[in-house]
Structures are given as structure tokens and as C-alpha cells.
Amino acid sequence: MEIKFKGLPFEPVEGQVIYYESKRDSKVSKFIRNNYDWVVALFRQHGMDFCYIPQRVQETLHYYAPYASAQSIKEVPNLSDYAVDSPVTGPSLLFALDIPVKDDEGNTVLQCVPIVTNWFKSTSNVFRNLVLEIERDAADRSRYYHNLDDEKLAREDNVRFSLFEDSEEPVGRRGIKFAAGIEKIDKKTLATSKADEDFDEEVMEVVDEIKERLKMLQMRGINMMFLHEILNKESKLSRLRITADKRLFLVDYNNREIQMTPLVKAVFLLFLKHPEGIRFKELSDYYDELLGIYKSLKPNGSPEKHKHSISDIVNPFSNSINEKCARIREAFIGSFEERLAKNYFVTGTRGEPKSITIDRNLVIWD
């Protein structure tokens, strides 16, 4: 069975299996929500990526719009809104083939396997059988469409051969392979002599690593167009609450906690206490203050190790401060997008004071 979709705002990829229903909150969708990790793992064992759109939307909003409420998920259009004369009424699983399929009007054609279950029997067994059915169906339908495509290319090649008989370009199937992974970034070797000179390189290396992971997720996730209206609503920065035991919570981002190791958090709290900024070459002036913060975060640690760690950080010829600033940045942009996160981590230009730019009126100290 096939379903055609018009104006689908994301491109399904081979291996992605999408849950589809014409109405919301069916018994099947409730089963998926209650057993989501198990269903995802089941499909992954067979080399497939299970996509339950409400969950993907929630994950995407969690990163790109941490200010969005749970109500926002209900505002996202249902996949069935894009279907063209859908013959399917009950819950189903959709998947693309290894060859893109479009009809004459340019509509996206996806394969469909209905979910037929008796709720007095085991639903988990139903999903195990669905995985096998999709594998068989995908192989059969792929061969069918490849045969059609070969016949079409053969006709086109015959025409092309008669028109360009003297051309040196070979005729026949001209496949283009797209890399499944992401191009490796050629990172420069970081110098360890001057912390200030190495600040940008060190923090950007962490940013590159995070962006690679995010790009891979987006390739197999929901295109941002699907969330266009929600993401374009006025965004806001969250209040940052520092508890008595120095835990970090973003109050207006669903009270999300930002976690760091004690030494990294000590550097973060030092810069948070100094909105005017700190020059790396002057970090030694803050030795006692930074040591006191670190001791409060790790009271049972060795005093000598405390002093050694802080001495390393304030040494302008050490790379330790860059590493800590990079981890601060990682803690935030690993949790939500850089457009918002940049207000919470240490930034600055070479030779100038480095600072955290968040308005201190948004910072709450318990």
C-alpha cells in the first residue's frame, strides 16, 4: 500500500520508519509513548530509525526552543494533514525506499504498512512482526521501482545516444552517492603557550564536535520547517538560578538543569560573579576567589590538589582556562541552541576581557 503526500515539509530518508495516524492519541500511539525506548531499540536492531513525530517534535523543541511549553507540541500539524486522498484510516507505519519516489504531480510517495492488532493479545509481538513485514515490503517495492527507473533511463539513454552520438560522455545510469556521515573537520594543533591566543580555537573545537552530532540528528529527524511557526514565536532568555548547593537551573526553560564538573563550574561561577569581565593574563589576581569557589564545590578534596588545579587555570601560559571555557560552552550548547546559549557561556575577543553576557537581573542566587 502507498500514501501520497503534498507539500511534505521534511524529506523522509531510507531506513526511517514513521508512525502515522489520521487521528491523535489512538491506543497504538499510547502504547508507543509508554514503550518508546523499546520500540526505537527494536527497529534499530534491524537497521531502521523509528520516528514518532510527537516525540521528535518534543526533542527538537527541547533543543531549539527550550522556552516552548508542552502545549506547543499539540500545535504542530498532524502528518495526515499532508496526505493526498489517503486510503488509510487506522494507525500505520510509513517508510521511504532506497530510491526517491514521486508521482507525476511531484507528490512524495511513501510505502505504508497498516498496524493491525488485537488488544487482547501482545502488542509487542505485533511490532516485532511489523519490523519483518517492512523489511520484506521494502525489498520488494525497491526492486519494483528500480525496474521502472531502469526502463525510464534506458529510454532516455536511447534518445540521448541518438542526439549526442559524438559525445565522449558515457551514457547509462549515472549514480551520485551522498556521504552518510559528515565531513571531518581539519582542526589546527592547539598551541599551549598563550591561553588568550588559543581561546577561540579551543572553544570552537568543542562547538564543531557538537554541531556534527546535531547535524547528524537533523539528517534523520524532523526538518525545522515542520516547526516553523513555533520556532518563530518570540524567544526569550531564561532566568538562571544558582541554588545554595551551587546547582544550575534555567527557570524559564522548564527548570532545566545545566551540569558541569566542579572545576569547570568553579570557573563558570567566577565569571558569573564578574560581569565586567576578566582578562586571561590577569587571572592570577583571582586565584584566592577561584580557590574558595572550588573548595565550596568539592569540600572533601585534597587541599594540595585544589591548589594545583587552580594554579594551572590562572597560569596564562597554560591551556587549562581554555579547556574549562570550552566545557562551559559545551554544557550549554549541548543542551539548547547557540542562538540562546551564547548568553550563558564565556565569550570575548583576543586581548580583551572575557565575560558571560547574561543580564545579571536574570541571575538568581539562593
Secondary structure, DSSP 8 states (H G I E B T S, - for coil): -EEEESS-SS---BTEEEEE-SSSS-HHHHHHHHTHHHHHHHHHHTT-EEE-HHHHHHHHHHHH-TT--THHHHTS--GGGGEES----S-EEEEB-SS--B-TT--EEEEEEE----TTS-HHHHHHHHHHHHHHHHHHHHHHHHHHHHHHHHHHHHHHHHH-TT--S--S-------SS----------SS-TTTTHHHHHHHHHHHHHHHHHHHHHTS--GGGGHHHHTS------EEE-TT--EEETTTTTEEE---HHHHHHHHHHHT-TT-B-GGGGGGGHHHHHHHHHHHSTTS-HHHHHHHHHHHH-TTSSHHHHHHHHHHHHHHTTS-HHHHTTTSEE--TTS-BEE-S-GGGEEE-
